[in-house]
Amino acid sequence: MPVIIEAILVSASMLFIFSLAFLSVYLLAITMMPIERSLSKIIWDATTPKRPAPAPPKGSFRDFSRKH
């Protein structure tokens, strides 16, 4: 087999193997996305501090404009 054909076949097979590996990692990431999302939500909910709701402001804009 000529060297140029062998080089083309080797390059094409390496490109094909790289594409297969990329596709498999991509499909694995898509498959694991719901699990990662739920774990991330659990962690965020566990680590965020619980703050009381802020009190609504007393008065209105008219009251503020009268004072100032």
PEPE-V747019 format. One record per pair of residues at least 24 apart in sequence whose ideal C-beta (glycine too) atoms are under 10 Angstrom apart, sorted by the first residue. I is the first residue (numbers start at 1). GAP is how many residues later the second one is. Records with the same first field share a line. If there is no record, write none. Layout:
I = GAP ; GAP
//
This chain:
none
//
